């Protein structure tokens, strides 16, 4: 009888632990994002949540403006802009790679926890050309991205920052892109409430550039 009671007790205990762990793993990205931002002035040990960024899109279609998720299917002639925000102090670079392989810098500059930032600050990114998927890369770092000092990219405050067209500049940008995306493979990416969240495991992880890609679907 005692053995049966003990077995039932242990089984219940394991089940309880399992559900607690599952609940922790299922903490919404939005909550983790907000928690980190709210504890920005505390020491590393006291901080809660995870550092990262969130992204959604402005869509201008048939002269009608709407806010949509990054999973929205885009049509030829649509105009878009990104609404992004971060919960850390540091740097952000937004790039995309054209069909020619050229790396285009949509934004490069310092960021801090604030309201949504529009990229580009003025105007639109027009959706044209063949249908298919196009990748836009968001590279986060709490420290300055050292490689960018080797080339001439004007720091932008929400304005487009066109990259140098020289071969050396393109080589550096391609390397930064590739390494940051490789380092960002462990980022938690989650769509929640129309926004895409990308979260690092800790503040330590974003001391070097880490990146994630958003796939735009051009129908």
Order of alpha helices (4+ residues) and beta strands (2+ residues): alpha-alpha-beta-beta-beta-beta-beta-beta-beta-beta-beta-alpha-beta-beta-beta
